Amino acid sequence: MMSQEALGPEGGSANPAPLHPAEVGTHSFEQEFTLNLLSSDGDRLEQIEAALEKIADGSYGACEECGGRIPKARLELIPDTAYCVKCASKLEG
Ligand SMILES: [Zn+2]
């Protein structure tokens, strides 16, 4: 009985208490990030691990080359990127 509920989150009858809007934003971003990680292939594992370390130490989202902020839209597309658009295109030649 318990396991059925755990396996089917959409079948649950009770909704959790509504989250603070700020928490909802963070939560969904983290969920997307995790989904992107799960769909990434193994070659990117190192970059992903580096990104996770940055999240842990709070430097995630900063460009490794120029130190500037990486736009959130770019992070959503390439969650494990270490560079802003400008530096990435410069480094890629
Ligand atoms: Zn940069």
PDB file of the backbone (N, CA, C, O) and the ligand in Angstrom, with CONECT records:
HET     ZN  A 101       1
ATOM      1  N   MET A   1       0.845  -1.213   0.000  1.00  0.00           N
ATOM      2  CA  MET A   1       0.000   0.000   0.000  1.00  0.00           C
ATOM      3  C   MET A   1       0.874   1.254   0.000  1.00  0.00           C
ATOM      4  O   MET A   1       0.656   2.188  -0.771  1.00  0.00           O
ATOM      5  N   MET A   2       1.868   1.245   0.887  1.00  0.00           N
ATOM      6  CA  MET A   2       2.757   2.387   0.970  1.00  0.00           C
ATOM      7  C   MET A   2       3.582   2.522  -0.317  1.00  0.00           C
ATOM      8  O   MET A   2       3.786   3.626  -0.822  1.00  0.00           O
ATOM      9  N   SER A   3       4.052   1.379  -0.836  1.00  0.00           N
ATOM     10  CA  SER A   3       4.932   1.425  -1.989  1.00  0.00           C
ATOM     11  C   SER A   3       4.183   1.934  -3.224  1.00  0.00           C
ATOM     12  O   SER A   3       4.770   2.608  -4.071  1.00  0.00           O
ATOM     13  N   GLN A   4       2.907   1.619  -3.325  1.00  0.00           N
ATOM     14  CA  GLN A   4       2.144   2.080  -4.479  1.00  0.00           C
ATOM     15  C   GLN A   4       2.100   3.614  -4.498  1.00  0.00           C
ATOM     16  O   GLN A   4       2.249   4.240  -5.547  1.00  0.00           O
ATOM     17  N   GLU A   5       1.897   4.189  -3.346  1.00  0.00           N
ATOM     18  CA  GLU A   5       1.884   5.649  -3.268  1.00  0.00           C
ATOM     19  C   GLU A   5       3.243   6.231  -3.648  1.00  0.00           C
ATOM     20  O   GLU A   5       3.335   7.248  -4.336  1.00  0.00           O
ATOM     21  N   ALA A   6       4.293   5.561  -3.181  1.00  0.00           N
ATOM     22  CA  ALA A   6       5.641   6.068  -3.455  1.00  0.00           C
ATOM     23  C   ALA A   6       5.963   5.984  -4.939  1.00  0.00           C
ATOM     24  O   ALA A   6       6.672   6.839  -5.470  1.00  0.00           O
ATOM     25  N   LEU A   7       5.454   4.968  -5.610  1.00  0.00           N
ATOM     26  CA  LEU A   7       5.754   4.797  -7.026  1.00  0.00           C
ATOM     27  C   LEU A   7       4.936   5.736  -7.905  1.00  0.00           C
ATOM     28  O   LEU A   7       5.382   6.098  -8.993  1.00  0.00           O
ATOM     29  N   GLY A   8       3.778   6.128  -7.467  1.00  0.00           N
ATOM     30  CA  GLY A   8       2.923   6.987  -8.282  1.00  0.00           C
ATOM     31  C   GLY A   8       2.638   8.310  -7.622  1.00  0.00           C
ATOM     32  O   GLY A   8       1.598   8.478  -6.985  1.00  0.00           O
ATOM     33  N   PRO A   9       3.567   9.272  -7.768  1.00  0.00           N
ATOM     34  CA  PRO A   9       3.395  10.560  -7.079  1.00  0.00           C
ATOM     35  C   PRO A   9       2.140  11.302  -7.538  1.00  0.00           C
ATOM     36  O   PRO A   9       1.546  12.049  -6.761  1.00  0.00           O
ATOM     37  N   GLU A  10       1.731  11.102  -8.799  1.00  0.00           N
ATOM     38  CA  GLU A  10       0.580  11.834  -9.297  1.00  0.00           C
ATOM     39  C   GLU A  10      -0.725  11.210  -8.817  1.00  0.00           C
ATOM     40  O   GLU A  10      -1.787  11.829  -8.895  1.00  0.00           O
ATOM     41  N   GLY A  11      -0.636   9.992  -8.326  1.00  0.00           N
ATOM     42  CA  GLY A  11      -1.841   9.347  -7.821  1.00  0.00           C
ATOM     43  C   GLY A  11      -2.124   9.707  -6.372  1.00  0.00           C
ATOM     44  O   GLY A  11      -3.185   9.383  -5.839  1.00  0.00           O
ATOM     45  N   GLY A  12      -1.160  10.386  -5.731  1.00  0.00           N
ATOM     46  CA  GLY A  12      -1.330  10.762  -4.335  1.00  0.00           C
ATOM     47  C   GLY A  12      -2.491  11.720  -4.163  1.00  0.00           C
ATOM     48  O   GLY A  12      -2.738  12.553  -5.035  1.00  0.00           O
ATOM     49  N   SER A  13      -3.197  11.619  -3.070  1.00  0.00           N
ATOM     50  CA  SER A  13      -4.366  12.468  -2.859  1.00  0.00           C
ATOM     51  C   SER A  13      -3.977  13.754  -2.119  1.00  0.00           C
ATOM     52  O   SER A  13      -4.531  14.820  -2.387  1.00  0.00           O
ATOM     53  N   ALA A  14      -3.034  13.649  -1.199  1.00  0.00           N
ATOM     54  CA  ALA A  14      -2.689  14.812  -0.389  1.00  0.00           C
ATOM     55  C   ALA A  14      -1.550  15.597  -1.039  1.00  0.00           C
ATOM     56  O   ALA A  14      -0.494  15.040  -1.340  1.00  0.00           O
ATOM     57  N   ASN A  15      -1.772  16.889  -1.250  1.00  0.00           N
ATOM     58  CA  ASN A  15      -0.700  17.747  -1.757  1.00  0.00           C
ATOM     59  C   ASN A  15       0.127  18.267  -0.587  1.00  0.00           C
ATOM     60  O   ASN A  15      -0.406  18.565   0.481  1.00  0.00           O
ATOM     61  N   PRO A  16       1.431  18.372  -0.803  1.00  0.00           N
ATOM     62  CA  PRO A  16       2.249  18.972   0.259  1.00  0.00           C
ATOM     63  C   PRO A  16       1.902  20.448   0.415  1.00  0.00           C
ATOM     64  O   PRO A  16       1.328  21.058  -0.487  1.00  0.00           O
ATOM     65  N   ALA A  17       2.244  20.999   1.531  1.00  0.00           N
ATOM     66  CA  ALA A  17       1.975  22.416   1.775  1.00  0.00           C
ATOM     67  C   ALA A  17       2.645  23.256   0.692  1.00  0.00           C
ATOM     68  O   ALA A  17       3.766  22.958   0.281  1.00  0.00           O
ATOM     69  N   PRO A  18       1.960  24.314   0.225  1.00  0.00           N
ATOM     70  CA  PRO A  18       2.563  25.148  -0.821  1.00  0.00           C
ATOM     71  C   PRO A  18       3.873  25.760  -0.360  1.00  0.00           C
ATOM     72  O   PRO A  18       4.005  26.212   0.777  1.00  0.00           O
ATOM     73  N   LEU A  19       4.839  25.765  -1.268  1.00  0.00           N
ATOM     74  CA  LEU A  19       6.151  26.295  -0.927  1.00  0.00           C
ATOM     75  C   LEU A  19       6.181  27.793  -1.155  1.00  0.00           C
ATOM     76  O   LEU A  19       5.368  28.343  -1.898  1.00  0.00           O
ATOM     77  N   HIS A  20       7.102  28.422  -0.523  1.00  0.00           N
ATOM     78  CA  HIS A  20       7.373  29.840  -0.781  1.00  0.00           C
ATOM     79  C   HIS A  20       7.788  29.981  -2.251  1.00  0.00           C
ATOM     80  O   HIS A  20       8.538  29.147  -2.757  1.00  0.00           O
ATOM     81  N   PRO A  21       7.305  31.039  -2.953  1.00  0.00           N
ATOM     82  CA  PRO A  21       7.639  31.190  -4.386  1.00  0.00           C
ATOM     83  C   PRO A  21       9.120  31.076  -4.685  1.00  0.00           C
ATOM     84  O   PRO A  21       9.503  30.475  -5.689  1.00  0.00           O
ATOM     85  N   ALA A  22       9.941  31.631  -3.847  1.00  0.00           N
ATOM     86  CA  ALA A  22      11.382  31.568  -4.080  1.00  0.00           C
ATOM     87  C   ALA A  22      11.873  30.126  -4.023  1.00  0.00           C
ATOM     88  O   ALA A  22      12.738  29.713  -4.795  1.00  0.00           O
ATOM     89  N   GLU A  23      11.303  29.380  -3.097  1.00  0.00           N
ATOM     90  CA  GLU A  23      11.705  27.976  -2.969  1.00  0.00           C
ATOM     91  C   GLU A  23      11.253  27.166  -4.183  1.00  0.00           C
ATOM     92  O   GLU A  23      11.961  26.272  -4.647  1.00  0.00           O
ATOM     93  N   VAL A  24      10.058  27.494  -4.693  1.00  0.00           N
ATOM     94  CA  VAL A  24       9.555  26.796  -5.870  1.00  0.00           C
ATOM     95  C   VAL A  24      10.510  26.994  -7.038  1.00  0.00           C
ATOM     96  O   VAL A  24      10.829  26.049  -7.759  1.00  0.00           O
ATOM     97  N   GLY A  25      10.968  28.241  -7.221  1.00  0.00           N
ATOM     98  CA  GLY A  25      11.883  28.537  -8.316  1.00  0.00           C
ATOM     99  C   GLY A  25      13.166  27.748  -8.194  1.00  0.00           C
ATOM    100  O   GLY A  25      13.624  27.143  -9.163  1.00  0.00           O
ATOM    101  N   THR A  26      13.747  27.750  -7.010  1.00  0.00           N
ATOM    102  CA  THR A  26      14.987  27.023  -6.785  1.00  0.00           C
ATOM    103  C   THR A  26      14.769  25.534  -7.004  1.00  0.00           C
ATOM    104  O   THR A  26      15.582  24.843  -7.619  1.00  0.00           O
ATOM    105  N   HIS A  27      13.640  25.065  -6.476  1.00  0.00           N
ATOM    106  CA  HIS A  27      13.351  23.640  -6.557  1.00  0.00           C
ATOM    107  C   HIS A  27      13.253  23.175  -8.008  1.00  0.00           C
ATOM    108  O   HIS A  27      13.859  22.173  -8.388  1.00  0.00           O
ATOM    109  N   SER A  28      12.479  23.918  -8.825  1.00  0.00           N
ATOM    110  CA  SER A  28      12.287  23.469 -10.196  1.00  0.00           C
ATOM    111  C   SER A  28      13.594  23.572 -10.978  1.00  0.00           C
ATOM    112  O   SER A  28      13.864  22.751 -11.855  1.00  0.00           O
ATOM    113  N   PHE A  29      14.406  24.586 -10.657  1.00  0.00           N
ATOM    114  CA  PHE A  29      15.691  24.702 -11.340  1.00  0.00           C
ATOM    115  C   PHE A  29      16.561  23.493 -10.999  1.00  0.00           C
ATOM    116  O   PHE A  29      17.216  22.923 -11.872  1.00  0.00           O
ATOM    117  N   GLU A  30      16.562  23.113  -9.732  1.00  0.00           N
ATOM    118  CA  GLU A  30      17.355  21.952  -9.328  1.00  0.00           C
ATOM    119  C   GLU A  30      16.843  20.674  -9.985  1.00  0.00           C
ATOM    120  O   GLU A  30      17.620  19.800 -10.368  1.00  0.00           O
ATOM    121  N   GLN A  31      15.524  20.586 -10.106  1.00  0.00           N
ATOM    122  CA  GLN A  31      14.946  19.397 -10.755  1.00  0.00           C
ATOM    123  C   GLN A  31      15.375  19.334 -12.215  1.00  0.00           C
ATOM    124  O   GLN A  31      15.768  18.278 -12.710  1.00  0.00           O
ATOM    125  N   GLU A  32      15.297  20.487 -12.907  1.00  0.00           N
ATOM    126  CA  GLU A  32      15.719  20.517 -14.305  1.00  0.00           C
ATOM    127  C   GLU A  32      17.190  20.169 -14.420  1.00  0.00           C
ATOM    128  O   GLU A  32      17.606  19.441 -15.320  1.00  0.00           O
ATOM    129  N   PHE A  33      17.968  20.704 -13.490  1.00  0.00           N
ATOM    130  CA  PHE A  33      19.396  20.435 -13.502  1.00  0.00           C
ATOM    131  C   PHE A  33      19.643  18.935 -13.379  1.00  0.00           C
ATOM    132  O   PHE A  33      20.445  18.364 -14.118  1.00  0.00           O
ATOM    133  N   THR A  34      18.949  18.309 -12.444  1.00  0.00           N
ATOM    134  CA  THR A  34      19.122  16.870 -12.234  1.00  0.00           C
ATOM    135  C   THR A  34      18.700  16.094 -13.470  1.00  0.00           C
ATOM    136  O   THR A  34      19.373  15.145 -13.870  1.00  0.00           O
ATOM    137  N   LEU A  35      17.580  16.497 -14.081  1.00  0.00           N
ATOM    138  CA  LEU A  35      17.116  15.809 -15.282  1.00  0.00           C
ATOM    139  C   LEU A  35      18.145  15.940 -16.393  1.00  0.00           C
ATOM    140  O   LEU A  35      18.415  14.980 -17.115  1.00  0.00           O
ATOM    141  N   ASN A  36      18.720  17.134 -16.531  1.00  0.00           N
ATOM    142  CA  ASN A  36      19.734  17.340 -17.554  1.00  0.00           C
ATOM    143  C   ASN A  36      20.953  16.474 -17.286  1.00  0.00           C
ATOM    144  O   ASN A  36      21.564  15.939 -18.211  1.00  0.00           O
ATOM    145  N   LEU A  37      21.297  16.343 -16.022  1.00  0.00           N
ATOM    146  CA  LEU A  37      22.444  15.507 -15.673  1.00  0.00           C
ATOM    147  C   LEU A  37      22.162  14.055 -16.021  1.00  0.00           C
ATOM    148  O   LEU A  37      23.028  13.353 -16.544  1.00  0.00           O
ATOM    149  N   LEU A  38      20.952  13.613 -15.729  1.00  0.00           N
ATOM    150  CA  LEU A  38      20.608  12.222 -15.967  1.00  0.00           C
ATOM    151  C   LEU A  38      20.612  11.901 -17.460  1.00  0.00           C
ATOM    152  O   LEU A  38      20.913  10.777 -17.862  1.00  0.00           O
ATOM    153  N   SER A  39      20.273  12.909 -18.284  1.00  0.00           N
ATOM    154  CA  SER A  39      20.215  12.659 -19.719  1.00  0.00           C
ATOM    155  C   SER A  39      21.564  12.886 -20.391  1.00  0.00           C
ATOM    156  O   SER A  39      21.711  12.659 -21.592  1.00  0.00           O
ATOM    157  N   SER A  40      22.545  13.331 -19.618  1.00  0.00           N
ATOM    158  CA  SER A  40      23.867  13.562 -20.197  1.00  0.00           C
ATOM    159  C   SER A  40      24.591  12.244 -20.404  1.00  0.00           C
ATOM    160  O   SER A  40      24.366  11.277 -19.676  1.00  0.00           O
ATOM    161  N   ASP A  41      25.466  12.214 -21.410  1.00  0.00           N
ATOM    162  CA  ASP A  41      26.210  10.975 -21.622  1.00  0.00           C
ATOM    163  C   ASP A  41      27.454  10.930 -20.734  1.00  0.00           C
ATOM    164  O   ASP A  41      27.822  11.926 -20.110  1.00  0.00           O
ATOM    165  N   GLY A  42      28.084   9.779 -20.689  1.00  0.00           N
ATOM    166  CA  GLY A  42      29.179   9.553 -19.750  1.00  0.00           C
ATOM    167  C   GLY A  42      30.396  10.425 -19.978  1.00  0.00           C
ATOM    168  O   GLY A  42      31.151  10.692 -19.043  1.00  0.00           O
ATOM    169  N   ASP A  43      30.598  10.878 -21.223  1.00  0.00           N
ATOM    170  CA  ASP A  43      31.770  11.697 -21.513  1.00  0.00           C
ATOM    171  C   ASP A  43      31.764  13.007 -20.738  1.00  0.00           C
ATOM    172  O   ASP A  43      32.809  13.623 -20.531  1.00  0.00           O
ATOM    173  N   ARG A  44      30.591  13.419 -20.318  1.00  0.00           N
ATOM    174  CA  ARG A  44      30.490  14.703 -19.644  1.00  0.00           C
ATOM    175  C   ARG A  44      30.552  14.563 -18.128  1.00  0.00           C
ATOM    176  O   ARG A  44      30.385  15.536 -17.393  1.00  0.00           O
ATOM    177  N   LEU A  45      30.793  13.347 -17.678  1.00  0.00           N
ATOM    178  CA  LEU A  45      30.738  13.101 -16.236  1.00  0.00           C
ATOM    179  C   LEU A  45      31.694  14.003 -15.461  1.00  0.00           C
ATOM    180  O   LEU A  45      31.343  14.523 -14.402  1.00  0.00           O
ATOM    181  N   GLU A  46      32.899  14.185 -15.991  1.00  0.00           N
ATOM    182  CA  GLU A  46      33.873  15.022 -15.291  1.00  0.00           C
ATOM    183  C   GLU A  46      33.383  16.452 -15.152  1.00  0.00           C
ATOM    184  O   GLU A  46      33.486  17.060 -14.086  1.00  0.00           O
ATOM    185  N   GLN A  47      32.848  16.980 -16.246  1.00  0.00           N
ATOM    186  CA  GLN A  47      32.334  18.348 -16.209  1.00  0.00           C
ATOM    187  C   GLN A  47      31.170  18.454 -15.231  1.00  0.00           C
ATOM    188  O   GLN A  47      31.028  19.436 -14.501  1.00  0.00           O
ATOM    189  N   ILE A  48      30.345  17.417 -15.240  1.00  0.00           N
ATOM    190  CA  ILE A  48      29.191  17.418 -14.342  1.00  0.00           C
ATOM    191  C   ILE A  48      29.652  17.387 -12.888  1.00  0.00           C
ATOM    192  O   ILE A  48      29.101  18.087 -12.039  1.00  0.00           O
ATOM    193  N   GLU A  49      30.661  16.576 -12.611  1.00  0.00           N
ATOM    194  CA  GLU A  49      31.172  16.512 -11.241  1.00  0.00           C
ATOM    195  C   GLU A  49      31.748  17.856 -10.821  1.00  0.00           C
ATOM    196  O   GLU A  49      31.584  18.289  -9.680  1.00  0.00           O
ATOM    197  N   ALA A  50      32.427  18.510 -11.761  1.00  0.00           N
ATOM    198  CA  ALA A  50      32.985  19.835 -11.462  1.00  0.00           C
ATOM    199  C   ALA A  50      31.849  20.812 -11.176  1.00  0.00           C
ATOM    200  O   ALA A  50      31.945  21.638 -10.269  1.00  0.00           O
ATOM    201  N   ALA A  51      30.766  20.711 -11.962  1.00  0.00           N
ATOM    202  CA  ALA A  51      29.625  21.600 -11.751  1.00  0.00           C
ATOM    203  C   ALA A  51      29.001  21.349 -10.383  1.00  0.00           C
ATOM    204  O   ALA A  51      28.622  22.289  -9.684  1.00  0.00           O
ATOM    205  N   LEU A  52      28.898  20.102 -10.013  1.00  0.00           N
ATOM    206  CA  LEU A  52      28.312  19.769  -8.709  1.00  0.00           C
ATOM    207  C   LEU A  52      29.184  20.299  -7.573  1.00  0.00           C
ATOM    208  O   LEU A  52      28.673  20.754  -6.549  1.00  0.00           O
ATOM    209  N   GLU A  53      30.502  20.236  -7.761  1.00  0.00           N
ATOM    210  CA  GLU A  53      31.397  20.787  -6.737  1.00  0.00           C
ATOM    211  C   GLU A  53      31.193  22.288  -6.608  1.00  0.00           C
ATOM    212  O   GLU A  53      31.228  22.840  -5.508  1.00  0.00           O
ATOM    213  N   LYS A  54      30.978  22.943  -7.746  1.00  0.00           N
ATOM    214  CA  LYS A  54      30.770  24.393  -7.720  1.00  0.00           C
ATOM    215  C   LYS A  54      29.465  24.733  -7.010  1.00  0.00           C
ATOM    216  O   LYS A  54      29.385  25.705  -6.259  1.00  0.00           O
ATOM    217  N   ILE A  55      28.452  23.920  -7.258  1.00  0.00           N
ATOM    218  CA  ILE A  55      27.184  24.153  -6.554  1.00  0.00           C
ATOM    219  C   ILE A  55      27.426  24.044  -5.059  1.00  0.00           C
ATOM    220  O   ILE A  55      26.915  24.841  -4.271  1.00  0.00           O
ATOM    221  N   ALA A  56      28.226  23.030  -4.676  1.00  0.00           N
ATOM    222  CA  ALA A  56      28.481  22.797  -3.259  1.00  0.00           C
ATOM    223  C   ALA A  56      29.229  23.970  -2.631  1.00  0.00           C
ATOM    224  O   ALA A  56      28.929  24.359  -1.502  1.00  0.00           O
ATOM    225  N   ASP A  57      30.202  24.539  -3.349  1.00  0.00           N
ATOM    226  CA  ASP A  57      30.973  25.631  -2.738  1.00  0.00           C
ATOM    227  C   ASP A  57      30.436  27.013  -3.114  1.00  0.00           C
ATOM    228  O   ASP A  57      31.014  28.029  -2.726  1.00  0.00           O
ATOM    229  N   GLY A  58      29.342  27.056  -3.862  1.00  0.00           N
ATOM    230  CA  GLY A  58      28.658  28.322  -4.111  1.00  0.00           C
ATOM    231  C   GLY A  58      29.172  29.111  -5.306  1.00  0.00           C
ATOM    232  O   GLY A  58      28.718  30.230  -5.546  1.00  0.00           O
ATOM    233  N   SER A  59      30.124  28.541  -6.067  1.00  0.00           N
ATOM    234  CA  SER A  59      30.662  29.291  -7.200  1.00  0.00           C
ATOM    235  C   SER A  59      30.005  28.898  -8.514  1.00  0.00           C
ATOM    236  O   SER A  59      30.431  29.343  -9.579  1.00  0.00           O
ATOM    237  N   TYR A  60      28.966  28.063  -8.446  1.00  0.00           N
ATOM    238  CA  TYR A  60      28.291  27.642  -9.664  1.00  0.00           C
ATOM    239  C   TYR A  60      27.659  28.842 -10.367  1.00  0.00           C
ATOM    240  O   TYR A  60      27.047  29.694  -9.723  1.00  0.00           O
ATOM    241  N   GLY A  61      27.810  28.905 -11.685  1.00  0.00           N
ATOM    242  CA  GLY A  61      27.218  30.000 -12.438  1.00  0.00           C
ATOM    243  C   GLY A  61      28.217  31.094 -12.767  1.00  0.00           C
ATOM    244  O   GLY A  61      27.884  32.052 -13.465  1.00  0.00           O
ATOM    245  N   ALA A  62      29.454  30.955 -12.264  1.00  0.00           N
ATOM    246  CA  ALA A  62      30.491  31.931 -12.590  1.00  0.00           C
ATOM    247  C   ALA A  62      31.421  31.344 -13.649  1.00  0.00           C
ATOM    248  O   ALA A  62      31.803  30.175 -13.579  1.00  0.00           O
ATOM    249  N   CYS A  63      31.781  32.177 -14.636  1.00  0.00           N
ATOM    250  CA  CYS A  63      32.650  31.734 -15.719  1.00  0.00           C
ATOM    251  C   CYS A  63      34.065  31.495 -15.189  1.00  0.00           C
ATOM    252  O   CYS A  63      34.617  32.338 -14.481  1.00  0.00           O
ATOM    253  N   GLU A  64      34.644  30.356 -15.530  1.00  0.00           N
ATOM    254  CA  GLU A  64      35.999  30.041 -15.053  1.00  0.00           C
ATOM    255  C   GLU A  64      37.053  30.895 -15.736  1.00  0.00           C
ATOM    256  O   GLU A  64      38.141  31.099 -15.197  1.00  0.00           O
ATOM    257  N   GLU A  65      36.733  31.389 -16.912  1.00  0.00           N
ATOM    258  CA  GLU A  65      37.716  32.147 -17.682  1.00  0.00           C
ATOM    259  C   GLU A  65      37.744  33.615 -17.255  1.00  0.00           C
ATOM    260  O   GLU A  65      38.804  34.138 -16.912  1.00  0.00           O
ATOM    261  N   CYS A  66      36.598  34.277 -17.273  1.00  0.00           N
ATOM    262  CA  CYS A  66      36.582  35.713 -16.979  1.00  0.00           C
ATOM    263  C   CYS A  66      35.959  36.025 -15.621  1.00  0.00           C
ATOM    264  O   CYS A  66      35.996  37.171 -15.172  1.00  0.00           O
ATOM    265  N   GLY A  67      35.394  35.026 -14.972  1.00  0.00           N
ATOM    266  CA  GLY A  67      34.800  35.257 -13.660  1.00  0.00           C
ATOM    267  C   GLY A  67      33.426  35.888 -13.709  1.00  0.00           C
ATOM    268  O   GLY A  67      32.812  36.137 -12.671  1.00  0.00           O
ATOM    269  N   GLY A  68      32.937  36.151 -14.920  1.00  0.00           N
ATOM    270  CA  GLY A  68      31.612  36.761 -15.064  1.00  0.00           C
ATOM    271  C   GLY A  68      30.503  35.763 -14.819  1.00  0.00           C
ATOM    272  O   GLY A  68      30.735  34.555 -14.765  1.00  0.00           O
ATOM    273  N   ARG A  69      29.293  36.281 -14.672  1.00  0.00           N
ATOM    274  CA  ARG A  69      28.142  35.396 -14.449  1.00  0.00           C
ATOM    275  C   ARG A  69      27.727  34.743 -15.748  1.00  0.00           C
ATOM    276  O   ARG A  69      27.631  35.399 -16.786  1.00  0.00           O
ATOM    277  N   ILE A  70      27.479  33.431 -15.683  1.00  0.00           N
ATOM    278  CA  ILE A  70      26.940  32.728 -16.838  1.00  0.00           C
ATOM    279  C   ILE A  70      25.423  32.903 -16.812  1.00  0.00           C
ATOM    280  O   ILE A  70      24.794  32.616 -15.793  1.00  0.00           O
ATOM    281  N   PRO A  71      24.822  33.367 -17.911  1.00  0.00           N
ATOM    282  CA  PRO A  71      23.366  33.575 -17.913  1.00  0.00           C
ATOM    283  C   PRO A  71      22.616  32.292 -17.590  1.00  0.00           C
ATOM    284  O   PRO A  71      23.012  31.198 -17.993  1.00  0.00           O
ATOM    285  N   LYS A  72      21.514  32.455 -16.846  1.00  0.00           N
ATOM    286  CA  LYS A  72      20.757  31.278 -16.410  1.00  0.00           C
ATOM    287  C   LYS A  72      20.249  30.471 -17.606  1.00  0.00           C
ATOM    288  O   LYS A  72      20.185  29.243 -17.549  1.00  0.00           O
ATOM    289  N   ALA A  73      19.891  31.162 -18.681  1.00  0.00           N
ATOM    290  CA  ALA A  73      19.391  30.465 -19.867  1.00  0.00           C
ATOM    291  C   ALA A  73      20.451  29.507 -20.412  1.00  0.00           C
ATOM    292  O   ALA A  73      20.142  28.408 -20.871  1.00  0.00           O
ATOM    293  N   ARG A  74      21.713  29.954 -20.350  1.00  0.00           N
ATOM    294  CA  ARG A  74      22.805  29.097 -20.819  1.00  0.00           C
ATOM    295  C   ARG A  74      22.984  27.910 -19.875  1.00  0.00           C
ATOM    296  O   ARG A  74      23.215  26.785 -20.317  1.00  0.00           O
ATOM    297  N   LEU A  75      22.875  28.168 -18.578  1.00  0.00           N
ATOM    298  CA  LEU A  75      23.033  27.089 -17.608  1.00  0.00           C
ATOM    299  C   LEU A  75      21.927  26.053 -17.756  1.00  0.00           C
ATOM    300  O   LEU A  75      22.132  24.861 -17.528  1.00  0.00           O
ATOM    301  N   GLU A  76      20.733  26.543 -18.149  1.00  0.00           N
ATOM    302  CA  GLU A  76      19.633  25.588 -18.315  1.00  0.00           C
ATOM    303  C   GLU A  76      19.874  24.710 -19.541  1.00  0.00           C
ATOM    304  O   GLU A  76      19.505  23.536 -19.556  1.00  0.00           O
ATOM    305  N   LEU A  77      20.500  25.292 -20.570  1.00  0.00           N
ATOM    306  CA  LEU A  77      20.804  24.523 -21.774  1.00  0.00           C
ATOM    307  C   LEU A  77      21.989  23.591 -21.545  1.00  0.00           C
ATOM    308  O   LEU A  77      21.961  22.422 -21.931  1.00  0.00           O
ATOM    309  N   ILE A  78      23.032  24.126 -20.908  1.00  0.00           N
ATOM    310  CA  ILE A  78      24.267  23.362 -20.679  1.00  0.00           C
ATOM    311  C   ILE A  78      24.622  23.486 -19.203  1.00  0.00           C
ATOM    312  O   ILE A  78      25.483  24.284 -18.832  1.00  0.00           O
ATOM    313  N   PRO A  79      23.956  22.692 -18.357  1.00  0.00           N
ATOM    314  CA  PRO A  79      24.130  22.873 -16.908  1.00  0.00           C
ATOM    315  C   PRO A  79      25.545  22.658 -16.420  1.00  0.00           C
ATOM    316  O   PRO A  79      25.907  23.153 -15.352  1.00  0.00           O
ATOM    317  N   ASP A  80      26.345  21.943 -17.163  1.00  0.00           N
ATOM    318  CA  ASP A  80      27.699  21.661 -16.693  1.00  0.00           C
ATOM    319  C   ASP A  80      28.738  22.545 -17.367  1.00  0.00           C
ATOM    320  O   ASP A  80      29.934  22.266 -17.290  1.00  0.00           O
ATOM    321  N   THR A  81      28.287  23.613 -18.030  1.00  0.00           N
ATOM    322  CA  THR A  81      29.267  24.497 -18.673  1.00  0.00           C
ATOM    323  C   THR A  81      30.057  25.268 -17.617  1.00  0.00           C
ATOM    324  O   THR A  81      29.529  25.621 -16.563  1.00  0.00           O
ATOM    325  N   ALA A  82      31.324  25.522 -17.917  1.00  0.00           N
ATOM    326  CA  ALA A  82      32.164  26.258 -16.973  1.00  0.00           C
ATOM    327  C   ALA A  82      32.421  27.671 -17.475  1.00  0.00           C
ATOM    328  O   ALA A  82      33.073  28.458 -16.789  1.00  0.00           O
ATOM    329  N   TYR A  83      31.914  28.008 -18.671  1.00  0.00           N
ATOM    330  CA  TYR A  83      32.253  29.292 -19.273  1.00  0.00           C
ATOM    331  C   TYR A  83      31.012  30.046 -19.748  1.00  0.00           C
ATOM    332  O   TYR A  83      29.989  29.445 -20.076  1.00  0.00           O
ATOM    333  N   CYS A  84      31.126  31.376 -19.778  1.00  0.00           N
ATOM    334  CA  CYS A  84      30.073  32.195 -20.338  1.00  0.00           C
ATOM    335  C   CYS A  84      30.109  32.045 -21.875  1.00  0.00           C
ATOM    336  O   CYS A  84      31.035  31.459 -22.436  1.00  0.00           O
ATOM    337  N   VAL A  85      29.084  32.589 -22.528  1.00  0.00           N
ATOM    338  CA  VAL A  85      28.988  32.426 -23.984  1.00  0.00           C
ATOM    339  C   VAL A  85      30.231  32.960 -24.686  1.00  0.00           C
ATOM    340  O   VAL A  85      30.768  32.326 -25.594  1.00  0.00           O
ATOM    341  N   LYS A  86      30.683  34.145 -24.247  1.00  0.00           N
ATOM    342  CA  LYS A  86      31.818  34.799 -24.899  1.00  0.00           C
ATOM    343  C   LYS A  86      33.077  33.930 -24.797  1.00  0.00           C
ATOM    344  O   LYS A  86      33.756  33.681 -25.793  1.00  0.00           O
ATOM    345  N   CYS A  87      33.374  33.474 -23.572  1.00  0.00           N
ATOM    346  CA  CYS A  87      34.600  32.688 -23.370  1.00  0.00           C
ATOM    347  C   CYS A  87      34.486  31.325 -24.036  1.00  0.00           C
ATOM    348  O   CYS A  87      35.475  30.820 -24.567  1.00  0.00           O
ATOM    349  N   ALA A  88      33.321  30.724 -24.021  1.00  0.00           N
ATOM    350  CA  ALA A  88      33.162  29.406 -24.637  1.00  0.00           C
ATOM    351  C   ALA A  88      33.447  29.496 -26.130  1.00  0.00           C
ATOM    352  O   ALA A  88      34.128  28.632 -26.683  1.00  0.00           O
ATOM    353  N   SER A  89      32.929  30.537 -26.791  1.00  0.00           N
ATOM    354  CA  SER A  89      33.166  30.642 -28.230  1.00  0.00           C
ATOM    355  C   SER A  89      34.619  30.995 -28.505  1.00  0.00           C
ATOM    356  O   SER A  89      35.181  30.590 -29.523  1.00  0.00           O
ATOM    357  N   LYS A  90      35.230  31.758 -27.587  1.00  0.00           N
ATOM    358  CA  LYS A  90      36.645  32.092 -27.741  1.00  0.00           C
ATOM    359  C   LYS A  90      37.497  30.822 -27.617  1.00  0.00           C
ATOM    360  O   LYS A  90      38.415  30.598 -28.406  1.00  0.00           O
ATOM    361  N   LEU A  91      37.174  29.995 -26.608  1.00  0.00           N
ATOM    362  CA  LEU A  91      37.968  28.788 -26.355  1.00  0.00           C
ATOM    363  C   LEU A  91      37.753  27.733 -27.426  1.00  0.00           C
ATOM    364  O   LEU A  91      38.650  26.951 -27.741  1.00  0.00           O
ATOM    365  N   GLU A  92      36.527  27.726 -27.988  1.00  0.00           N
ATOM    366  CA  GLU A  92      36.251  26.746 -29.029  1.00  0.00           C
ATOM    367  C   GLU A  92      36.865  27.153 -30.358  1.00  0.00           C
ATOM    368  O   GLU A  92      36.857  26.387 -31.322  1.00  0.00           O
ATOM    369  N   GLY A  93      37.390  28.349 -30.395  1.00  0.00           N
ATOM    370  CA  GLY A  93      38.064  28.823 -31.592  1.00  0.00           C
ATOM    371  C   GLY A  93      37.130  29.653 -32.442  1.00  0.00           C
ATOM    372  O   GLY A  93      37.528  30.141 -33.500  1.00  0.00           O
TER     373      GLY A  93
HETATM  374 ZN    ZN A 101      33.635  34.297 -19.452  1.00  0.00          ZN2+
END
